Amino acid sequence: MAFKAPFFSYEDLRRIAESFLTQYLPGREIPVPIERIIDLQLGMDIVPMPGLGNFDTVAFLSHDLNEICIDEFVCNHRPNRYRFSLAHELGHRMLHAETFRQFKFSNLESWKHIVTEVIPLDQYRYLEWHANSFAGLILVPDAELRQKFFDDVEKGQQSEIDFDEPATGAREVVEDHLADIFEVSSEVIHKRIEFDKLWHSE
């Protein structure tokens, strides 16, 4: 039978992410200490691998779900990418455990074979969308994003900044500021704001 990815809506992923944060980060610390959660609370190994990026891969999850291998350069020089990659692979563990267990692979090459030759491209993209969305929801939690977003918008409005005028670049300034707070890329913040339609609810 052809492989079919499990179904999760964005709201499903939001609920799963919030449940995870309630269990593993009850103090709601920001930025989310994703490395500490994975290492100390989940007992997973984080394994830097030199040259992993040469295989067009930043990180991958082991078959037994207990190890995240990640490009050593990213570990040492791209902290935001490192954090997002850890959260992305954690998403696979939380959402796709049965998928990983049904395929037998022991290294990156065998996993790459599975995702290019066994799993249909549209289904693999769906798995990746799950993991990317989960990572964004974990690293940029709902309540904290809303609070800090509206704080920034209110300060801007008090200074008579027009957030609806693209030429001002005001929205990008807010998104860059939030990216610094949550220690993620501006792209992650932009997508979270877009999915939550925050610019249309202030």
C-alpha positions in Angstrom: 0.0 0.0 0.0 1.3 3.5 -0.9 2.6 5.6 2.0 0.3 8.3 3.3 1.3 10.8 5.8 -0.8 11.2 8.9 -3.2 14.2 8.9 -2.7 17.2 11.2 -4.3 20.5 10.7 -2.5 23.7 11.9 -4.8 23.8 14.8 -4.0 20.2 15.7 -0.3 21.1 15.7 -1.0 24.2 17.8 -2.7 22.0 20.5 0.1 19.4 20.4 2.7 22.2 20.8 0.8 23.8 23.7 0.5 20.4 25.4 4.2 19.8 25.0 5.1 23.2 26.4 2.8 22.7 29.4 4.6 19.5 30.2 8.2 20.5 29.5 8.2 24.2 30.0 5.6 25.2 32.6 7.6 28.3 33.5 7.2 29.5 29.9 10.8 30.7 29.6 11.7 32.8 26.6 13.7 32.1 24.5 12.6 28.5 24.7 15.6 26.4 25.9 15.0 23.7 23.2 18.5 22.2 23.5 18.0 21.7 27.3 14.6 20.2 26.8 15.8 17.7 24.2 19.0 16.8 26.1 18.1 16.8 29.7 14.3 16.3 29.8 13.8 14.0 26.9 17.2 12.2 27.2 18.0 12.5 23.5 21.5 12.7 22.1 22.4 15.7 20.0 25.3 14.6 17.7 27.2 17.2 15.7 28.4 15.8 12.3 31.0 17.6 10.2 30.0 18.2 6.6 26.4 17.0 7.0 25.3 20.1 5.0 27.1 18.7 2.0 24.3 16.2 1.7 21.7 18.9 1.4 20.6 18.1 5.0 21.0 20.2 8.2 19.7 17.5 10.6 18.0 14.2 10.8 16.4 12.0 13.4 17.6 8.5 14.1 15.4 5.4 13.5 15.0 4.8 17.2 14.0 8.5 17.8 16.7 8.9 20.4 19.3 10.9 18.5 19.4 14.1 16.4 22.4 14.4 14.1 23.0 17.9 13.1 25.5 19.7 10.9 28.5 20.8 13.0 28.9 24.2 11.3 25.3 25.0 12.0 25.8 24.0 15.7 28.7 26.3 16.0 27.9 29.3 13.8 24.1 29.4 13.1 22.4 29.5 16.5 18.9 30.3 15.2 19.1 27.7 12.5 20.5 25.2 15.1 17.5 25.9 17.4 15.0 25.5 14.7 16.5 22.3 13.3 16.4 20.8 16.8 12.7 21.8 17.1 12.0 20.5 13.6 13.5 17.0 14.4 11.6 17.0 17.7 8.5 17.6 15.7 9.2 14.4 13.7 9.6 12.5 16.9 6.4 13.9 18.4 4.3 13.6 15.2 5.8 10.9 13.1 7.1 8.2 15.4 5.2 5.4 13.6 6.5 6.7 10.2 10.1 6.5 11.4 9.6 3.1 13.0 8.1 1.5 9.9 11.2 2.2 7.8 14.5 0.6 8.4 17.5 2.9 8.1 20.8 3.2 9.9 22.4 6.3 8.4 21.7 9.4 6.4 22.2 7.7 3.0 19.5 5.1 3.7 17.1 7.7 5.1 17.6 9.9 2.0 16.8 6.8 -0.1 13.5 6.4 1.7 12.5 10.0 1.4 13.4 10.2 -2.3 12.4 6.7 -3.5 9.8 5.3 -1.1 7.8 8.2 0.3 6.0 10.2 -2.4 7.2 13.7 -2.7 3.8 15.3 -1.8 3.6 13.1 1.3 7.2 14.0 2.3 6.4 17.7 1.9 3.5 17.2 4.2 5.7 15.6 6.8 8.1 18.5 6.6 5.3 21.0 6.8 4.1 19.3 10.1 7.7 19.5 11.5 8.3 23.1 10.4 4.9 24.2 11.8 5.5 22.4 15.1 9.0 23.9 15.4 7.6 27.4 14.9 4.8 26.8 17.5 7.3 25.4 20.0 9.9 28.2 19.7 7.4 31.0 19.4 4.5 30.1 21.7 1.1 31.6 21.2 0.6 33.6 24.3 4.1 35.0 24.4 4.0 35.9 20.7 0.7 37.8 21.1 1.8 39.7 24.1 5.1 40.9 22.7 3.7 41.6 19.3 0.9 43.8 20.6 3.4 45.5 22.9 5.5 46.4 19.9 2.6 47.5 17.9 1.2 49.7 20.7 4.6 51.4 21.1 4.7 52.1 17.4 1.2 53.5 17.3 2.0 55.8 20.2 4.8 57.1 18.0 2.3 57.5 15.1 4.0 54.8 13.0 1.8 53.5 10.2 2.0 49.8 10.1 -0.2 49.6 7.0 2.2 51.6 4.9 4.7 49.2 3.3 7.2 52.0 2.6 7.8 52.5 6.3 9.2 49.0 6.8 7.6 49.1 10.2 6.2 45.6 10.1 9.6 44.2 9.2 11.1 46.1 12.2 8.6 44.5 14.5 9.3 41.0 13.1 13.0 41.5 13.4 12.7 42.6 17.0 10.5 39.6 17.8 13.0 37.3 16.1 15.7 38.6 18.4 13.5 38.0 21.5 12.6 34.4 20.5 16.0 33.6 18.9 14.6 32.5 15.6 14.8 33.8 12.1 12.5 36.7 11.0 11.0 34.2 8.5 9.7 32.1 11.4 8.2 35.1 13.1 6.6 36.2 9.8 5.0 32.9 9.2 3.7 32.7 12.8 2.2 36.1 12.5 0.7 35.3 9.1 -0.9 32.1 10.3 -2.3 33.8 13.4 -3.4 36.8 11.3 -2.0 39.2 13.9 -1.5 42.1 11.6 -5.3 42.0 10.9 -6.3 41.8 14.6 -4.4 44.6 16.3 
